Amino acid sequence: MAAIGRCLNDPITQMPLAQPKNPLHGLTLEAIVTALAAHYGWAGLGERIPVRCFTHEPSVASSLKFLRKTSWARDKVEGLYLFMLREARRGAIRPPGNPVSIPRESLRLIFHFVYTMKDLWKACRFQKLFCASSRPNMG
C-alpha cells in the first residue's frame, strides 16, 4: 500500500496542471464547435469537415454527440479550430467564397500596384490623345 501512495505523489508520474503552450487547454468541445460555427457557419464547417452532423440539420447538440464518440472527427475539428486561431493571429482576410486567405500586407501591395498601373495607363492615354498631334507624321 505504501508503494501506491509513493507512486501517486511522485512528481515524475504526475501530469502538469497548467499547459501554457496548448491553446486547447481549458476549452470544452462545445466552445470549440460554437466558435467554428460562428466563424465559418454550418455550411462552411460542413465543406471543411464533411460529416453528416455538420451538413444535415446541424446543431451543437448533435455535433457534440457525434464528436464525443468519434475521435478522428474530433481531431479534425480541433485541427480546424487551431487553424482558425492561427489565421486570426496572422491577420489574414478570407474573402467570401474564396478558400485562399490573403494576408493584409499582400492586399496592400496589390492595391498599390493596381493604382500605380491605373495612373500609368491614364498618363499613356493622355499622351496618345493630346501629344500625338504634335509629333511629325512619319508616314
N, C-alpha and C positions, 0 to 999 in steps of 0.2 A: 504494500500500500504506500509506503514511503517513496518508492521509485516513481509511482504515478504522480504524486504531488510534486516531486522534484522536477519531473519532465514538463509539467504544466507551467511551472514558474521559470523554466529555463528561457533566457532571452533569445536564444538562437531559434527555438521552435515556435515562438510566438509571432503572430502576424503583426505588422506595424499598423497602428490605428490611423495615422494620417498618411495620405498619399498625395503630396503636393503636385506631382508631375502627371497625375491621372485626371484628365478633365471629366471623366465619367464618375469619379468618386463622389458619392453622396447624392447622385441623381437617381430618381426612380425611372423605371421603364415608361411609366405613364407620362412623366415630364418630358422624356425624350420624344415619345410619339406625338405628344401635343405640340411640342416645338417644331418638329418636322412637318406636321400637318399645317401648322400656321405659316411656316416659311414656304413650303412647296405646294401646299394644297393637296387634297386627297388624290386628284388626278395626276399631279406631278410625282407624288410619292409612289403611286401605282406604276408609273412609267419607269421610275428609277429602280424600284424593287417590285417586280411583277409577281405579287402574291395576291390571292383572292381577297384577303381581308382588307386590302387597300383598293381593290378595283371594283368589287361588287358589294354595294351597300356598306361602305366603310364607316366605322365608328371606333372610338378609342377603346371601348369595352371589348369589341370583337377582336381588335388588333392585339390587345394585351393578352387575351385568352389564347390566341394562336402563338404569339411570340414567346410566351412563357413555356409552351410545350415544345417549341421548335428552335433548337439552339442555332442552326445555320441561318435562319431568318433573323433571329435576334442579333447575331453577329453582323449581318448586313445592315440592319437598322442602326446599330451602334457605329458602324463604319461610316454610314451616310451622315450621322449626326456629327462625327468628328470632322468629316469633310466640310459640312456646313459651318462649323466653328472656324476651321482654317480659312475658308473662303471669306467669312465675315472679318476675320483678323487681318487678312491681306487687303481688304477694301475693294474686292473685285465686284463688278457690276454684272448682273446676269440679265440681259435683255429678255423680255417675254418671248417665249417660243424658240429661243436660241440656246442650245445646250453648251455653247462655248462661253466661258466667262472672260471678260476683257478687263484687265487692271486699269484703274483710273489714269495712271501716268501714260499708258499706251493710248487711251482715248484722247487725252490732252494733246499728245503728239500728232495723232491722226487728224484731229480738228485743226491744229495749227497748219499742218501740211495742206489740207483741203483749202483753207482760207488763203494761204500763200499762193497756191495754184490758181485759185479764183482771181486773185489780184493780178497775177501774171497774165492770165487769159484776157482780163479786161484791158491790160496795157497793150497786149498784142493786137487786140481788136481795135483799140483806139488808133494804134499806129497804122493798121491797114486802112481804116476809114479816112483818117484825116492827113496822114503823112504820105500816102501813096500818090496823091496828085502832085506833090512837089518833086517827086523823083522823075528823072528823064525817062522817056519811053524808049526802051531798048529794041522794040520790035518794029 
